């Protein structure tokens, strides 16, 4: 099973930006459709955005995320990114990456996640 290590989170004011990174090891992300997930306190983990193995197909979970976030993959660096702009307090959550659950399974062990906190 591969390993994931998320980073780049932090505390920002509403309207700010963050760029999350997810470095993979043990498996090549180029073999998988990948996704970013988030889990807010007291809520279930939810998918935020997904990207196909080639990068040709990208999906965002909501209209709001679609117009503020960008999912990017660099297969050569075995790293997934999430550029987040115009952050809102509702984006506060722990963010994780893994394979797209629509692929039928998670092929990496869950990483520690990276905390994003947006103040109003």
VOBA-1610 file (N, C-alpha, C; in pm, whole numbers, padded with zeros to 5 digits, always signed):
BEGIN
Unk+00085-00119+00000Unk+00000+00000+00000Unk+00088+00124+00000Unk+00050+00222-00079Unk+00126+00345-00086Unk+00100+00435+00033Unk+00186+00533+00046Unk+00175+00630+00155Unk+00152+00769+00098Unk+00084+00852+00176Unk+00054+00989+00136Unk+00094+01085+00246Unk+00138+01202+00208Unk+00177+01303+00306Unk+00128+01438+00258Unk+00022+01487+00322Unk-00037+01615+00286Unk+00031+01729+00361Unk+00039+01844+00296Unk+00098+01962+00358Unk+00042+02088+00294Unk+00071+02202+00354Unk+00032+02330+00297Unk-00085+02398+00363Unk-00147+02331+00458Unk-00260+02393+00527Unk-00215+02503+00620Unk-00312+02569+00681Unk-00280+02676+00774Unk-00403+02756+00811Unk-00379+02866+00879Unk-00485+02958+00919Unk-00481+03080+00828Unk-00592+03105+00762Unk-00599+03221+00673Unk-00729+03294+00696Unk-00731+03419+00657Unk-00854+03497+00664Unk-00941+03467+00542Unk-01069+03487+00558Unk-01161+03469+00446Unk-01113+03553+00327Unk-01118+03492+00210Unk-01069+03558+00090Unk-00926+03523+00055Unk-00856+03459+00147Unk-00717+03422+00125Unk-00702+03298+00040Unk-00577+03259+00021Unk-00545+03144-00065Unk-00447+03051+00006Unk-00457+02924-00031Unk-00361+02824+00013Unk-00337+02726-00101Unk-00221+02666-00101Unk-00190+02560-00198Unk-00151+02435-00120Unk-00233+02335-00128Unk-00206+02209-00061Unk-00127+02116-00152Unk-00039+02039-00090Unk+00038+01938-00162Unk+00015+01802-00101Unk+00024+01700-00184Unk+00009+01562-00138Unk+00119+01481-00205Unk+00221+01448-00130Unk+00333+01371-00183Unk+00309+01223-00160Unk+00317+01145-00266Unk+00292+01001-00258Unk+00423+00922-00263Unk+00422+00807-00200Unk+00536+00716-00205Unk+00485+00573-00202Unk+00565+00482-00254Unk+00528+00342-00253Unk+00442+00298-00369Unk+00373+00389-00430Unk+00295+00365-00552Unk+00304+00490-00639Unk+00281+00474-00766Unk+00282+00588-00857Unk+00140+00639-00875Unk+00120+00769-00850Unk-00014+00824-00867Unk-00055+00822-01013Unk+00042+00810-01104Unk+00009+00808-01246Unk-00079+00689-01284Unk-00085+00589-01196Unk-00168+00472-01223Unk-00313+00490-01179Unk-00344+00603-01116Unk-00474+00619-01053Unk-00541+00753-01081Unk-00673+00750-01080Unk-00749+00873-01068Unk-00737+00915-00922Unk-00705+01041-00898Unk-00680+01088-00763Unk-00785+01191-00721Unk-00790+01217-00592Unk-00890+01311-00541Unk-00844+01376-00411Unk-00899+01490-00384Unk-00887+01556-00255Unk-01020+01539-00180Unk-01007+01517-00051Unk-01122+01502+00037Unk-01105+01599+00153Unk-01214+01625+00222Unk-01205+01705+00344Unk-01307+01655+00445Unk-01273+01677+00571Unk-01362+01639+00679Unk-01366+01751+00781Unk-01482+01810+00794Unk-01503+01915+00893Unk-01544+01852+01025Unk-01523+01921+01136Unk-01559+01866+01267Unk-01705+01824+01271Unk-01729+01701+01315Unk-01864+01652+01328Unk-01931+01610+01199Unk-01856+01611+01090Unk-01913+01575+00961Unk-01839+01458+00899Unk-01903+01396+00800Unk-01841+01287+00728Unk-01736+01343+00631Unk-01639+01261+00599Unk-01543+01299+00496Unk-01615+01308+00362Unk-01581+01412+00285Unk-01646+01432+00156Unk-01541+01460+00049Unk-01573+01421-00071Unk-01482+01449-00181Unk-01493+01596-00220Unk-01380+01655-00254Unk-01376+01796-00294Unk-01354+01807-00445Unk-01258+01732-00495Unk-01225+01739-00637Unk-01153+01611-00678Unk-01167+01575-00804Unk-01098+01456-00854Unk-01037+01486-00989Unk-00934+01409-01022Unk-00864+01427-01149Unk-00824+01290-01202Unk-00847+01268-01330Unk-00814+01138-01388Unk-00663+01120-01396Unk-00621+00995-01423Unk-00478+00964-01420Unk-00398+01050-01518Unk-00461+01088-01630Unk-00392+01168-01731Unk-00408+01317-01707Unk-00501+01353-01621Unk-00531+01494-01601Unk-00636+01548-01696Unk-00685+01465-01784Unk-00779+01511-01886Unk-00918+01537-01831Unk-00956+01464-01728Unk-01090+01478-01671Unk-01080+01525-01526Unk-01146+01635-01499Unk-01146+01695-01366Unk-01290+01719-01324Unk-01319+01689-01200Unk-01452+01713-01146Unk-01441+01779-01009Unk-01533+01869-00982Unk-01541+01934-00853Unk-01676+01902-00790Unk-01676+01892-00657Unk-01796+01844-00589Unk-01910+01943-00593Unk-01877+02073-00587Unk-01982+02173-00584Unk-01949+02289-00678Unk-02050+02366-00708Unk-02033+02484-00793Unk-01935+02581-00726Unk-01949+02596-00596Unk-01864+02689-00522Unk-01717+02649-00531Unk-01690+02521-00508Unk-01552+02472-00515Unk-01498+02484-00656Unk-01580+02454-00752Unk-01537+02456-00892Unk-01481+02592-00932Unk-01539+02698-00877Unk-01497+02832-00919Unk-01394+02895-00827Unk-01346+02817-00729Unk-01247+02871-00638Unk-01124+02781-00624Unk-01140+02652-00646Unk-01031+02556-00626Unk-00985+02500-00761Unk-00857+02460-00765Unk-00802+02393-00883Unk-00722+02272-00839Unk-00759+02156-00891Unk-00683+02034-00862Unk-00581+02014-00974Unk-00460+01982-00933Unk-00348+01969-01027Unk-00269+01844-00990Unk-00218+01776-01089Unk-00132+01661-01060Unk-00001+01674-01136Unk+00106+01630-01073Unk+00236+01625-01137Unk+00285+01481-01122Unk+00259+01400-01222Unk+00294+01258-01212Unk+00445+01237-01202Unk+00522+01326-01263Unk+00668+01311-01255Unk+00718+01329-01113Unk+00651+01417-01037Unk+00689+01440-00897Unk+00608+01352-00801Unk+00518+01272-00858Unk+00432+01186-00777Unk+00358+01266-00670Unk+00307+01382-00711Unk+00246+01476-00618Unk+00115+01531-00675Unk+00019+01546-00585Unk-00112+01605-00617Unk-00121+01739-00544Unk-00185+01835-00607Unk-00199+01968-00548Unk-00346+02011-00547Unk-00375+02105-00457Unk-00506+02171-00457Unk-00482+02319-00432Unk-00502+02398-00534Unk-00492+02544-00521Unk-00629+02594-00477Unk-00633+02662-00364Unk-00760+02709-00308Unk-00755+02861-00299Unk-00846+02926-00369Unk-00856+03072-00367Unk-00989+03114-00307Unk-00998+03239-00270Unk-01123+03295-00216Unk-01180+03205-00107Unk-01096+03167-00015Unk-01137+03074+00090Unk-01246+03133+00177Unk-01336+03045+00220Unk-01450+03084+00303Unk-01444+03006+00434Unk-01504+03059+00540Unk-01504+02985+00668Unk-01558+02842+00653Unk-01650+02822+00560Unk-01708+02690+00538Unk-01606+02591+00481Unk-01492+02638+00435Unk-01387+02549+00384Unk-01301+02493+00497Unk-01323+02539+00618Unk-01246+02490+00731Unk-01266+02340+00749Unk-01157+02266+00746Unk-01164+02120+00754Unk-01023+02064+00752Unk-01014+01934+00779Unk-00890+01861+00755Unk-00898+01811+00612Unk-00792+01833+00536Unk-00790+01794+00396Unk-00698+01674+00376Unk-00746+01579+00296Unk-00673+01456+00266Unk-00674+01432+00116Unk-00579+01353+00070Unk-00582+01306-00068Unk-00581+01154-00067Unk-00625+01095-00175Unk-00622+00952-00195Unk-00673+00925-00336Unk-00683+00800-00373Unk-00740+00768-00502Unk-00888+00803-00502Unk-00941+00830-00618Unk-01082+00864-00633Unk-01166+00742-00592Unk-01254+00759-00497Unk-01331+00644-00448Unk-01422+00583-00554Unk-01447+00658-00662Unk-01524+00601-00772Unk-01446+00492-00844Unk-01316+00483-00815Unk-01235+00376-00872Unk-01260+00243-00802Unk-01334+00248-00691Unk-01372+00125-00623Unk-01297+00098-00495Unk-01186+00162-00474Unk-01109+00138-00353Unk-01011+00252-00332Unk-00958+00257-00212Unk-00851+00351-00180Unk-00720+00272-00187Unk-00631+00313-00274Unk-00509+00236-00297Unk-00389+00287-00221Unk-00411+00388-00140Unk-00306+00440-00053Unk-00357+00438+00090Unk-00265+00423+00182Unk-00301+00445+00322Unk-00332+00594+00340Unk-00429+00624+00422Unk-00462+00764+00448Unk-00345+00833+00519Unk-00313+00952+00472Unk-00210+01030+00536Unk-00265+01103+00657Unk-00180+01185+00719Unk-00224+01258+00839Unk-00319+01372+00809Unk-00325+01414+00683Unk-00407+01527+00646Unk-00337+01658+00677Unk-00397+01765+00628Unk-00345+01899+00657Unk-00464+01988+00692Unk-00453+02059+00803Unk-00565+02138+00855Unk-00573+02274+00785Unk-00690+02305+00738Unk-00719+02436+00681Unk-00822+02504+00770Unk-00788+02621+00820Unk-00879+02697+00904Unk-00894+02836+00844Unk-01018+02873+00815Unk-01046+03002+00754Unk-01125+03087+00853Unk-01069+03199+00890Unk-01137+03288+00984Unk-01218+03393+00910Unk-01327+03434+00972Unk-01416+03532+00907Unk-01375+03674+00942
//
